[in-house]
Amino acid sequence: MNVINPDDALNLVKTILAFDRSIAEFEANENVIFAGGNDLPKLIHSIKNKAVEDCDKAALCFYPECDKRSIKNSHTIQESSSLKQTAESGHLISPTGRTEKDSWIGKIGYHKASVFPGFCTFHENIFQEFEAQKDFKDERQIGLQLFRTICREISVNQEVKRSLLKWLDVYVGFRNQKLDERFYSELAKLGLDKNSAGIISSSYKFDNGIVRYLKKYLLSTRKYLRTLYRLKSAAFNDIKQGKEERFFCHAVVIDTEIPVCLAGRGGIGVKYGAGVQKLNLIINVLPLQGKTYLVAGSFHKHKKHIEKYFERYIGSPFNLLTLVESWMLYGSDHWFLKPSVWEALDDIHRQKIFNELYRSQKNIVAFPEIMIFKGLRLEIIKKYKGLGPEHSIIAGQLEALMN
């Protein structure tokens, strides 16, 4: 018969009690481990720096079967046309711009806007066929533009994946260290230390709320990356073959320069059988001299869904402006706006844009209640009024829509 030493039994009870107290406080408030002032900002800063370093190291040319290093500043959106003519005093307003204190949006020079480590010097030249002429002459060139948008999406989401993996690794290590500190603090309150409690090592193998969120985000990022690689392959196949086989893109051209450039992703829900699936579209808003291209593309099997989506907006220039606003708010935050358009918005509208962009769960099918391009709408009404009495009905209908 083994006899337990009363002191050992008491120490065991105290150890369990100390552990329960430290874990209970954390379960009630996960942020308690960041109570040390600058701990959380320092943690985030270190993770971001590491992610950027890793991204630079992995910068190989995105052209299929090319093993050369990419240049650091491949443009997704045409620098010499769309970006340059949308800019004012050489600058644009963007969520990816250089922000001031307490701001989520900032200015960026058009030379630095929409860049990523994309293609080597040689393969950068494949886009010159439409950049030099500052327009698209056929569907193949539009496909090339969407191809490099897909490549940028891959680059960005590769970095997101690396950041999430680093977040998980660093956060879990930081969390466990802080839980140990809280555990030993509770032990001290009960008159014990690590040695007297007989603790050799500790291990915390559980997923708290932040870990579950990061893992879910990582899972969706990996899934999206798999889709992007298949989209890249499909788009490149059609570019190489010179005909539409695996990738479908739909372009609408309007005779108005919309003062924003955009290149990224937009999601819509489509019915398949009894359920609804998310369809990822690669979207572009490309203002050129006297016109704007609105382009969306995806796998060729989604052709009917893409065409049907655009049909909702055809028939009125205001509808197409609403489409662009929907892409800005519920699609990609990779957009670059003419500064005077942003300056014309009051603080309430700016805050609403932020809320819709970063807090809303809507997709690009949603009808935005925020009017970003009010000034452009007024210009369009004025244009119709100047065309003569026969256009007065259209001008009146557009004025009614403003209200």
Secondary structure, 3 states (H helix, E strand, C coil): CCCCCHHHHHHHHHHHHHHHHHHHHHHHCHHHHHCCCCHHHHHHHHHHHHHHHHHHHCCECCCCCCCCECCCCEECCCHHHHHHHHCECCEEEECCCECCCCCCCEEEECCCCCEECCCCHHHHHHHHHHHCCCCCCCHHHHHHHHHHHHHHHHHHHHHHHHHHHHHHHHHHHHHHHHHHHHHHHHHHHCCCCCCCCCCCCCCCCCCCHHHHHHHHHHHHHHHHHHHHHHHHHHHHHHHHHCCCCCEEEEEEEECCCCCEEEEEEEEEEEEECCEEEEEEEEEEEEEECCEEEEEEEEEHHHHHHHHHHHHCCCCCHHHHHHHHHHHHHHCCCCEEECHHHHHCCCHHHHHHHHHHHHCCCCCCCCCCCCCCCHHHHHHHHHHHHCCCHHHHHHHHHHHHHHC
